[in-house]
Amino acid sequence: MTTVAAYAAPAAKAPLERTTIERRAVREFDVLIDIKFAGICHSDIHQAREGWGQAIFPMVPGHEIAGVVSEVGPGVTRFAVGDRVGVGCMVDSCRECDNCKAGLEQYCTDGATMTYNGVGRDGEPTYGGYSEKVVVDENYVVRIPDGLKLDEAAPLLCAGITLYSPLRHWNAGPGKKVAILGMGGLGHMGVKIAHALGAEVTVLSQSLRKQEDGLKLGADHYYATSDPKTFEELRGSFDLIVSTVSAPLDFGMYLSLLKSDGALVNVGAPEEPISLNLFSLIGGRKTLAGSSIGGIRETQEMLDFCAVHGFGAEIELVRADEINEAYERVLASDVRYRFVIDVATI
C-alpha cells in the first residue's frame, strides 16, 4: 500500500479538503501512474453533492486523469515506465459479457467499476484523480499521443470520449447536419470533434454570449435557444442533435428540429426525470437516445484522432486549493471550457 495526498469530499455537499488515501500495491497487471493533471467534470459535482443518488464518502472525485507511468507489474506488456497515459471514467469491468468482449466495457452488463465513487471487484472503494497517484489495471489505461499536451488531454478522458462516441455511432460526417446543444465543457469538445469529422456543425446555446468562441472552434452556425424564432427557423433541420445539457429540457421542442429519422442523443444527465409526448417521436420516426462514454479501444481511437487533428480541450489550469471555487464557477457557467487541476499543487 502507498499513502498519497488527495482532495476529498468528506460528506455529501461538504467542501473538498486535503487528506491522504491508500493506494493498493502494484499487482501483476497493474500500472502505477504519477498523476500530473486531473480535469474537473460536472459529474464530479453531481456525485460529490449526491445529485445522482446515494454516494460513497469520503469521495475523491476525478475521472479525467493524465499522468506518467512510474511503475509496472511483472505481467504488464502495454506500458513502460515513463509512458504518458490517461485514465477515464472506469477502471475495470467483468471482461466476460458480450459488451465487454465487443469493446463496450462502459456498458458492462455486470456493471463497470467506476474510477471513483465505485467499489472494485476486490470490494474496496475507488478513489479518483484529485490525488498524487493512482494504480490501474493496464487494460483500462490509454496512451496519450505525443502530439497532445497532458493538461489539454486530461478532459478528453471524459468530455472528449463522451462526445466522440455518439458522433461516431450516429455517423456524423460529410453531408450530415449536426447540432451540439450546450456550449460548455462537453459541448465545446463536441464542436471540435464534429467539425473535424466533416459535419456541418450548429451550436444551440441559451444565449449568443459564446458565439465567437463557437465559430472559432469549428461551428458553422450559432443560435440562441432563448429566442423562439430559433425553433421556427430550424424546424426539421438536423440529422443529429447531441445534448450536453444537465438540466431538464422541453424535449418536444428539440425533437421538432430533427429531420425524419433524426436522433436526439443525450450525454448530459439531469438529476430530475423528464416527461415526453410520444407524438414528437412518432411524427418523423425520430429517435430519443442516450450515450455514455466509450470503451477503452474507442477512447484510444479518440485520443489518436484529436492528436492527428491537433487539438485538446480548452482549459483553465487551477490549483488544488481552488477546487471548491472552481465547482461554484462550473455551476455558474463561468469557465471556458474545462477546469484542470495541476496535481503538483496537492
C-alpha positions as semicolon CSV with decimal commas, in nm:
position;residue;x (nm);y (nm);z (nm)
1;M;0,000;0,000;0,000
2;T;0,110;0,356;-0,070
3;T;-0,016;0,665;0,113
4;V;-0,077;0,963;-0,119
5;A;-0,216;1,313;-0,077
6;A;-0,559;1,383;-0,226
7;Y;-0,856;1,620;-0,216
8;A;-1,177;1,459;-0,094
9;A;-1,536;1,544;-0,008
10;P;-1,578;1,409;0,348
11;A;-1,959;1,406;0,316
12;A;-2,232;1,500;0,070
13;K;-2,229;1,870;-0,017
14;A;-1,926;1,929;0,208
15;P;-1,635;2,133;0,070
16;L;-1,344;1,927;-0,059
17;E;-1,039;1,923;0,167
18;R;-0,683;1,794;0,156
19;T;-0,639;1,448;0,302
20;T;-0,446;1,124;0,245
21;I;-0,565;0,796;0,092
22;E;-0,418;0,449;0,047
23;R;-0,340;0,315;-0,298
24;R;-0,303;-0,061;-0,339
25;A;0,032;-0,224;-0,405
26;V;0,104;-0,280;-0,774
27;R;-0,031;-0,619;-0,881
28;E;0,084;-0,833;-1,174
29;F;-0,106;-0,639;-1,443
30;D;-0,119;-0,301;-1,272
31;V;0,027;0,033;-1,373
32;L;0,122;0,295;-1,114
33;I;0,064;0,644;-1,253
34;D;0,204;0,971;-1,120
35;I;-0,092;1,197;-1,190
36;K;0,006;1,531;-1,343
37;F;-0,336;1,677;-1,428
38;A;-0,699;1,599;-1,345
39;G;-0,998;1,760;-1,514
40;I;-1,299;1,883;-1,319
41;C;-1,615;1,736;-1,472
42;H;-1,972;1,844;-1,389
43;S;-2,021;1,476;-1,297
44;D;-1,779;1,528;-1,008
45;I;-2,012;1,793;-0,865
46;H;-2,326;1,584;-0,917
47;Q;-2,169;1,295;-0,729
48;A;-1,995;1,491;-0,453
49;R;-2,331;1,652;-0,377
50;E;-2,531;1,329;-0,417
51;G;-2,734;1,474;-0,703
52;W;-2,746;1,134;-0,872
53;G;-2,834;0,937;-0,561
54;Q;-2,653;0,792;-0,263
55;A;-2,274;0,807;-0,289
56;I;-1,966;0,674;-0,108
57;F;-1,775;0,905;0,126
58;P;-1,509;1,018;0,172
59;M;-1,506;1,073;-0,205
60;V;-1,201;1,161;-0,412
61;P;-1,351;1,272;-0,746
62;G;-1,176;1,288;-1,081
63;H;-1,209;1,071;-1,392
64;E;-1,011;1,283;-1,637
65;I;-0,662;1,171;-1,543
66;A;-0,339;1,240;-1,730
67;G;-0,001;1,136;-1,598
68;V;0,318;0,936;-1,639
69;V;0,381;0,570;-1,560
70;S;0,619;0,528;-1,265
71;E;0,595;0,152;-1,205
72;V;0,450;-0,154;-1,381
73;G;0,361;-0,501;-1,260
74;P;0,559;-0,802;-1,386
75;G;0,283;-0,909;-1,627
76;V;0,231;-0,568;-1,791
77;T;0,300;-0,564;-2,166
78;R;0,127;-0,248;-2,289
79;F;0,313;0,021;-2,094
80;A;0,657;0,103;-1,960
81;V;0,792;0,346;-1,701
82;G;0,791;0,697;-1,847
83;D;0,492;0,649;-2,079
84;R;0,235;0,930;-2,096
85;V;-0,101;0,778;-2,012
86;G;-0,460;0,854;-1,926
87;V;-0,741;0,703;-1,720
88;G;-1,105;0,787;-1,780
89;C;-1,433;0,705;-1,609
90;M;-1,382;0,333;-1,546
91;V;-1,102;0,116;-1,410
92;D;-1,245;-0,235;-1,452
93;S;-1,535;-0,442;-1,585
94;C;-1,634;-0,808;-1,589
95;R;-1,446;-0,871;-1,918
96;E;-1,673;-1,167;-1,992
97;C;-2,012;-1,029;-2,103
98;D;-2,096;-0,965;-2,468
99;N;-2,045;-0,591;-2,427
100;C;-1,701;-0,627;-2,270
101;K;-1,595;-0,872;-2,541
102;A;-1,716;-0,624;-2,804
103;G;-1,504;-0,342;-2,661
104;L;-1,806;-0,176;-2,498
105;E;-1,683;-0,207;-2,140
106;Q;-1,875;0,108;-2,048
107;Y;-2,194;-0,094;-2,091
108;C;-2,070;-0,400;-1,898
109;T;-2,383;-0,595;-1,803
110;D;-2,228;-0,673;-1,464
111;G;-2,156;-0,303;-1,416
112;A;-1,824;-0,135;-1,493
113;T;-1,611;-0,032;-1,195
114;M;-1,611;0,346;-1,189
115;T;-1,286;0,535;-1,130
116;Y;-1,432;0,691;-0,815
117;N;-1,750;0,657;-0,610
118;G;-1,742;0,289;-0,700
119;V;-1,646;-0,043;-0,546
120;G;-1,377;-0,253;-0,712
121;R;-1,400;-0,623;-0,765
122;D;-1,177;-0,656;-0,457
123;G;-1,452;-0,494;-0,250
124;E;-1,254;-0,175;-0,189
125;P;-1,390;0,173;-0,270
126;T;-1,235;0,351;-0,568
127;Y;-1,076;0,694;-0,545
128;G;-1,028;0,925;-0,841
129;G;-0,780;1,164;-0,991
130;Y;-0,775;1,450;-0,742
131;S;-0,472;1,274;-0,597
132;E;-0,099;1,231;-0,650
133;K;-0,102;0,873;-0,778
134;V;-0,339;0,600;-0,897
135;V;-0,299;0,226;-0,957
136;V;-0,498;0,086;-1,252
137;D;-0,507;-0,243;-1,443
138;E;-0,325;-0,192;-1,774
139;N;-0,637;-0,292;-1,972
140;Y;-0,813;0,026;-1,854
141;V;-0,526;0,266;-1,926
142;V;-0,481;0,452;-2,256
143;R;-0,177;0,608;-2,418
144;I;-0,168;0,985;-2,463
145;P;-0,006;1,066;-2,801
146;D;0,298;1,290;-2,803
147;G;0,105;1,549;-3,007
148;L;-0,123;1,630;-2,711
149;K;-0,025;1,836;-2,407
150;L;-0,100;1,645;-2,089
151;D;-0,308;1,924;-1,934
152;E;-0,519;1,968;-2,251
153;A;-0,552;1,590;-2,289
154;A;-0,693;1,526;-1,940
155;P;-1,052;1,640;-2,020
156;L;-1,055;1,421;-2,330
157;L;-1,077;1,117;-2,099
158;C;-1,439;1,208;-2,021
159;A;-1,555;1,515;-2,214
160;G;-1,376;1,410;-2,532
161;I;-1,490;1,048;-2,544
162;T;-1,843;1,134;-2,425
163;L;-1,889;1,339;-2,744
164;Y;-1,674;1,132;-2,979
165;S;-1,863;0,809;-2,911
166;P;-2,215;0,927;-3,013
167;L;-2,085;1,137;-3,300
168;R;-1,917;0,827;-3,445
169;H;-2,204;0,592;-3,360
170;W;-2,463;0,815;-3,531
171;N;-2,231;0,873;-3,828
172;A;-2,154;1,243;-3,802
173;G;-1,951;1,336;-4,107
174;P;-1,964;1,498;-4,451
175;G;-2,319;1,566;-4,566
176;K;-2,461;1,547;-4,212
177;K;-2,608;1,841;-4,021
178;V;-2,519;1,810;-3,653
179;A;-2,626;2,034;-3,366
180;I;-2,443;2,050;-3,034
181;L;-2,679;2,158;-2,758
182;G;-2,489;2,343;-2,488
183;M;-2,152;2,515;-2,520
184;G;-1,969;2,407;-2,205
185;G;-1,704;2,152;-2,111
186;L;-1,874;1,877;-2,310
187;G;-2,023;2,095;-2,582
188;H;-1,702;2,267;-2,687
189;M;-1,544;1,926;-2,746
190;G;-1,850;1,824;-2,949
191;V;-1,799;2,126;-3,176
192;K;-1,431;2,046;-3,232
193;I;-1,488;1,675;-3,296
194;A;-1,796;1,712;-3,519
195;H;-1,613;1,974;-3,726
196;A;-1,306;1,750;-3,758
197;L;-1,533;1,463;-3,870
198;G;-1,654;1,684;-4,155
199;A;-2,011;1,755;-4,044
200;E;-2,192;2,087;-4,080
201;V;-2,199;2,200;-3,716
202;T;-2,452;2,422;-3,540
203;V;-2,432;2,526;-3,176
204;L;-2,759;2,566;-2,988
205;S;-2,688;2,767;-2,674
206;Q;-2,906;2,961;-2,433
207;S;-2,758;3,289;-2,550
208;L;-2,512;3,420;-2,808
209;R;-2,257;3,500;-2,535
210;K;-2,011;3,235;-2,657
211;Q;-2,083;3,272;-3,029
212;E;-1,736;3,400;-3,117
213;D;-1,577;3,103;-2,937
214;G;-1,811;2,853;-3,102
215;L;-1,732;2,976;-3,452
216;K;-1,360;2,979;-3,375
217;L;-1,374;2,616;-3,254
218;G;-1,539;2,498;-3,576
219;A;-1,912;2,573;-3,566
220;D;-2,069;2,682;-3,893
221;H;-2,377;2,835;-3,725
222;Y;-2,474;2,950;-3,377
223;Y;-2,825;3,007;-3,244
224;A;-2,976;3,117;-2,913
225;T;-3,238;2,876;-2,777
226;S;-3,386;3,159;-2,571
227;D;-3,510;3,311;-2,898
228;P;-3,840;3,146;-3,011
229;K;-3,752;3,227;-3,372
230;T;-3,469;2,971;-3,350
231;F;-3,718;2,686;-3,328
232;E;-3,923;2,821;-3,619
233;E;-3,621;2,876;-3,840
234;L;-3,450;2,542;-3,768
235;R;-3,753;2,311;-3,770
236;G;-3,665;1,983;-3,945
237;S;-3,301;2,080;-3,998
238;F;-3,077;1,825;-3,827
239;D;-2,972;1,466;-3,875
240;L;-2,832;1,455;-3,522
241;I;-2,854;1,666;-3,209
242;V;-2,626;1,583;-2,917
243;S;-2,748;1,737;-2,592
244;T;-2,482;1,806;-2,331
245;V;-2,727;1,986;-2,101
246;S;-2,772;1,851;-1,749
247;A;-3,093;2,042;-1,680
248;P;-3,446;1,933;-1,783
249;L;-3,545;2,045;-2,133
250;D;-3,863;2,066;-2,337
251;F;-3,768;1,765;-2,548
252;G;-4,064;1,811;-2,780
253;M;-3,923;2,143;-2,896
254;Y;-3,580;1,997;-2,967
255;L;-3,719;1,688;-3,139
256;S;-3,901;1,926;-3,377
257;L;-3,560;2,039;-3,502
258;L;-3,478;1,692;-3,636
259;K;-3,530;1,567;-3,987
260;S;-3,725;1,244;-4,030
261;D;-3,514;0,955;-3,896
262;G;-3,304;1,204;-3,698
263;A;-3,175;1,135;-3,347
264;L;-3,156;1,344;-3,032
265;V;-2,886;1,188;-2,817
266;N;-2,840;1,281;-2,452
267;V;-2,500;1,278;-2,288
268;G;-2,596;1,531;-2,022
269;A;-2,780;1,368;-1,732
270;P;-3,035;1,586;-1,550
271;E;-3,099;1,494;-1,188
272;E;-3,477;1,513;-1,244
273;P;-3,691;1,282;-1,461
274;I;-3,836;1,418;-1,786
275;S;-4,180;1,393;-1,946
276;L;-4,237;1,348;-2,317
277;N;-4,529;1,347;-2,558
278;L;-4,453;1,044;-2,775
279;F;-4,612;1,205;-3,081
280;S;-4,295;1,414;-3,104
281;L;-4,113;1,087;-3,184
282;I;-4,381;0,914;-3,387
283;G;-4,427;1,211;-3,621
284;G;-4,098;1,162;-3,803
285;R;-3,970;0,820;-3,697
286;K;-3,732;1,006;-3,470
287;T;-3,507;0,865;-3,201
288;L;-3,453;0,991;-2,848
289;A;-3,139;0,820;-2,724
290;G;-2,865;0,828;-2,466
291;S;-2,494;0,763;-2,479
292;S;-2,231;0,712;-2,212
293;I;-1,854;0,726;-2,252
294;G;-1,674;0,495;-2,494
295;G;-1,490;0,168;-2,443
296;I;-1,114;0,157;-2,396
297;R;-1,045;0,088;-2,764
298;E;-1,266;0,377;-2,876
299;T;-1,111;0,608;-2,614
300;Q;-0,768;0,537;-2,759
301;E;-0,907;0,597;-3,108
302;M;-1,045;0,933;-2,990
303;L;-0,710;1,042;-2,842
304;D;-0,530;0,949;-3,163
305;F;-0,796;1,135;-3,367
306;C;-0,753;1,451;-3,156
307;A;-0,374;1,431;-3,191
308;V;-0,397;1,394;-3,569
309;H;-0,628;1,696;-3,588
310;G;-0,413;1,898;-3,348
311;F;-0,650;1,979;-3,063
312;G;-0,715;1,905;-2,699
313;A;-0,960;2,073;-2,464
314;E;-0,980;2,446;-2,397
315;I;-0,871;2,463;-2,034
316;E;-0,814;2,685;-1,734
317;L;-0,550;2,544;-1,501
318;V;-0,628;2,572;-1,128
319;R;-0,451;2,492;-0,806
320;A;-0,586;2,219;-0,580
321;D;-0,683;2,473;-0,316
322;E;-0,908;2,638;-0,575
323;I;-1,124;2,326;-0,638
324;N;-1,422;2,442;-0,429
325;E;-1,421;2,780;-0,603
326;A;-1,395;2,603;-0,938
327;Y;-1,705;2,395;-0,853
328;E;-1,907;2,711;-0,793
329;R;-1,780;2,861;-1,116
330;V;-1,880;2,547;-1,309
331;L;-2,232;2,577;-1,168
332;A;-2,236;2,943;-1,276
333;S;-2,111;2,850;-1,628
334;D;-1,805;3,063;-1,559
335;V;-1,537;2,852;-1,726
336;R;-1,406;2,835;-2,081
337;Y;-1,422;2,546;-2,104
338;R;-1,277;2,294;-1,861
339;F;-1,101;2,339;-1,531
340;V;-0,794;2,121;-1,492
341;I;-0,618;2,071;-1,159
342;D;-0,240;2,099;-1,150
343;V;-0,183;1,795;-0,931
344;A;0,163;1,922;-0,831
345;T;-0,026;2,171;-0,608
346;I;-0,193;1,897;-0,400
